[in-house]
């Protein structure tokens, strides 16, 4: 074998080794592509199923979102409507409060005016009392003069006897009147009854406002014959509680001020109010 033959033999041997190596490598890296394809198809189907589920979930969530947005919008509209109604109601309440404040101020002014009137009357009563004391002093002087005259006219004993008899009768009548007045817890002073209603009235206390103002509300008014300035008596059973004066009169009720100088007890709801004639 010449050199060329040896070279070819060597090349063939080398190529055989290369082919064998390639065969081994090819066998080692061989895959079952059919099985791999089946696995991939299964994964694709699984992914498609998950995709469908996700799409359904997305649709459901989108519907829930739309429903939630609609409910939110409806709730906001309802709240806005309610807020508008409350604002209108608040305006009405503010107007009513302003009216009540105005009415209250008017009544306070009326009460203040009545207080000034009462003070004026008190001053007039004080002057009248002073005049009465002076008149009583004059009367005492006149009686002394009369006694002196009677002493001088002692011989007119018959006239004196008649006068004594009349005096006894008047004293008896006076005592009887005082007894009647005392039985009814009344004061024998005609000036105390100058402010009585023109007709006999009787009612009850509905509301009592204790404090400096001392106001009460009674169940009778102008329809019953009451007028501003009238004075009423108050009692609970047989207990006399004092006097009140009408400061504001309405058809079916009146506001009265408790006269402190005549108060003899605490006035409560349900106590009876009456004029002297109705007792």
C-alpha positions in Angstrom: 0.0 0.0 0.0 1.4 3.2 -1.0 1.2 6.5 0.8 -2.0 7.7 -0.9 -3.8 4.5 0.1 -2.7 5.0 3.7 -3.9 8.5 3.7 -7.3 7.4 2.4 -7.5 4.7 5.0 -6.7 7.2 7.7 -9.3 9.6 6.4 -11.9 6.9 6.3 -11.0 5.8 9.8 -11.3 9.4 11.0 -14.6 9.9 9.2 -15.9 6.6 10.8 -15.0 8.0 14.2 -16.7 11.3 13.4 -19.9 9.5 12.2 -19.9 7.3 15.2 -19.5 10.3 17.5 -22.4 12.1 15.6 -24.6 9.1 15.9 -23.9 8.9 19.7 -24.6 12.6 20.1 -27.8 12.4 18.0 -29.1 9.4 20.0 -28.3 11.1 23.3 -30.2 14.2 22.3 -33.2 12.4 20.7 -36.7 13.6 21.9 -40.1 12.1 21.5 -41.6 15.0 19.6 -45.0 13.5 19.2 -45.4 13.1 23.0 -44.0 16.6 23.4 -46.6 17.9 20.9 -49.3 16.1 22.8 -48.2 17.7 26.1 -48.1 21.1 24.5 -51.6 20.6 23.1 -52.8 19.7 26.6 -51.2 22.8 28.0 -52.8 24.9 25.3 -56.2 23.5 26.1 -55.6 24.1 29.8 -54.6 27.7 29.1 -57.6 28.2 26.8 -59.9 26.9 29.6 -58.2 29.2 32.1 -58.5 32.1 29.5 -62.3 31.4 29.2 -62.6 31.3 33.0 -60.7 34.5 33.3 -62.8 36.1 30.6 -66.0 35.0 32.4 -64.6 36.3 35.7 -63.7 39.6 33.9 -67.3 39.9 32.6 -68.7 39.2 36.0 -66.4 41.8 37.6 -67.2 44.3 35.0 -70.9 43.8 35.6 -70.4 44.0 39.4 -68.4 47.2 38.8 -71.2 48.7 36.7 -73.8 47.7 39.3 -71.7 49.2 42.0 -71.2 52.4 40.1 -74.9 52.6 39.4 -75.7 52.0 43.1 -73.1 54.6 44.1 -74.6 57.1 41.7 -78.1 56.4 43.0 -77.0 56.7 46.6 -75.2 59.9 45.9 -78.4 61.3 44.2 -80.6 60.2 47.1 -78.2 61.7 49.6 -78.1 65.0 47.6 -81.9 65.0 47.5 -82.1 64.4 51.3 -79.5 67.1 51.9 -81.5 69.6 49.8 -84.6 68.7 51.8 -82.8 69.1 55.1 -81.4 72.4 53.9 -85.0 73.6 53.0 -86.2 72.3 56.4 -83.4 74.1 58.1 -84.3 77.3 56.4 -88.0 76.8 57.6 -86.8 76.1 61.1 -84.6 79.2 61.1 -87.6 81.3 59.9 -89.8 79.8 62.6 -87.1 80.5 65.2 -86.8 84.1 64.2 -90.6 84.5 64.4 -90.6 82.9 67.9 -87.8 85.2 69.0 -89.8 88.1 67.7 -92.9 87.0 69.5 -90.9 86.4 72.7 -89.4 89.8 72.5 -92.9 91.3 72.0 -94.1 89.5 75.1 -91.1 90.5 77.1 -91.7 94.1 76.0 -95.4 93.8 77.0 -94.3 92.3 80.4 -91.9 95.2 80.9 -94.6 97.7 80.1 -96.9 95.9 82.6 -94.1 96.1 85.2 -93.9 99.8 84.7 -97.7 100.1 85.0 -97.6 98.1 88.2 -94.8 100.3 89.6 -96.9 103.3 88.8 -99.9 101.8 90.5 -97.8 101.0 93.6 -96.7 104.6 93.7 -100.3 105.7 93.4 -101.3 103.2 96.2 -98.5 104.6 98.4 -99.8 108.2 97.8 -103.4 107.0 98.5 -102.3 105.3 101.7 -100.6 108.5 102.8 -103.8 110.4 102.0 -105.8 107.8 103.9 -103.6 108.3 107.0 -104.2 112.0 106.8 -107.9 111.5 106.4 -107.9 109.1 109.4 -106.2 111.8 111.5 -108.8 114.3 110.4 -111.5 111.8 111.2 -110.0 111.3 114.7 -110.1 115.1 115.1 -113.7 115.2 113.9 -114.6 112.4 116.4 -113.1 114.4 119.2 -115.0 117.4 118.2 -118.1 115.3 117.9 -117.6 113.9 121.4 -117.2 117.5 122.7 -120.4 118.5 120.9 -122.2 115.4 122.2 -121.1 116.4 125.7 -122.5 119.8 125.1 -125.7 118.2 123.8 -125.9 115.7 126.6 -129.5 116.6 127.1 -130.3 115.1 123.6 -130.0 111.6 125.1 -132.7 110.2 122.8 -130.7 111.0 119.7 -127.6 109.6 121.2 -129.4 106.4 122.1 -130.6 106.0 118.5 -127.0 106.6 117.3 -125.7 104.0 119.6 -128.3 101.5 118.4 -127.4 102.2 114.8 -123.7 101.9 115.7 -124.4 98.5 117.3 -126.2 97.4 114.2 -123.4 98.5 111.9 -120.8 96.9 114.1 -122.8 93.6 114.0 -123.1 93.9 110.2 -119.4 94.7 109.9 -118.5 91.7 112.1 -120.7 89.4 110.0 -119.1 90.7 106.8 -115.6 90.1 108.2 -116.6 86.6 109.3 -117.7 85.8 105.8 -114.6 87.2 104.2 -112.3 85.3 106.7 -114.1 82.0 105.9 -113.2 82.5 102.2 -109.7 83.7 102.9 -110.4 87.1 101.6 -109.0 90.5 102.6 -111.5 93.2 103.6 -109.9 95.8 101.3 -112.1 97.0 98.4 -109.1 98.2 96.3 -107.9 94.6 96.0 -111.0 93.7 93.9 -110.8 96.6 91.5 -109.2 94.4 88.8 -111.6 91.4 88.9 -113.1 90.2 85.7 -116.5 91.5 84.8 -117.9 88.0 84.9 -117.3 85.0 87.2 -114.5 82.8 85.7 -112.8 79.6 86.8 -109.9 77.6 85.2 -106.7 75.8 85.9 -103.0 76.4 85.6 -101.5 74.7 82.5 -97.8 75.7 82.6 -95.7 77.2 85.4 -92.5 79.1 84.6 -90.7 79.6 87.9 -88.0 82.2 88.3 -87.7 86.0 88.4 -90.5 86.5 85.9 -93.0 84.2 87.8 -95.2 83.6 84.7 -98.0 81.0 84.4 -100.3 79.9 81.6 -104.0 79.4 82.5 -106.8 77.6 80.6 -109.2 80.6 80.3 -108.9 83.6 78.0 -110.8 86.4 76.3 -113.6 84.0 75.2 -114.3 83.5 78.9 -114.4 87.2 79.7 -110.8 87.8 80.8 -109.0 91.0 79.8 -105.4 92.3 80.3 -104.9 93.6 83.8 -107.5 91.3 85.4 -106.5 89.7 88.7 -107.3 86.1 89.6 -107.0 84.1 92.8 -105.2 80.7 92.9 -105.9 77.8 95.3 -105.3 74.1 95.6 -108.2 72.4 97.4 -108.7 74.5 100.5 -105.3 76.1 100.4 -105.1 79.7 99.2 -101.9 80.2 97.2 -102.1 83.9 96.1 -103.0 86.2 93.2 -102.0 86.6 89.6 -102.5 89.3 87.0 -103.2 88.8 83.3 -100.5 90.3 81.1 -101.3 88.6 77.8 -104.8 87.3 76.8 -105.7 85.0 74.0 -109.1 83.5 73.1 -108.6 80.2 75.0 -105.7 80.9 77.3 -103.9 83.7 79.1 -100.4 84.4 80.4 -100.4 85.7 84.0 -97.8 87.2 86.3 -97.6 86.0 89.9 -98.1 88.9 92.3 -95.3 88.4 94.8 -96.9 90.4 97.6 -99.9 88.0 97.7 -98.0 84.8 97.2 -98.8 82.3 100.0 -97.5 79.1 98.4 -95.9 77.4 95.4 -98.2 77.3 92.3 -98.3 74.1 90.3 -99.9 72.8 87.1 -103.5 71.8 87.8 -104.1 74.4 90.5 -107.4 76.3 90.3 -107.6 79.9 89.2 -110.9 81.9 89.8 -112.3 85.3 90.2 -113.8 86.4 93.5 -117.4 86.1 92.3 -116.7 82.5 91.1 -115.4 81.3 94.5 
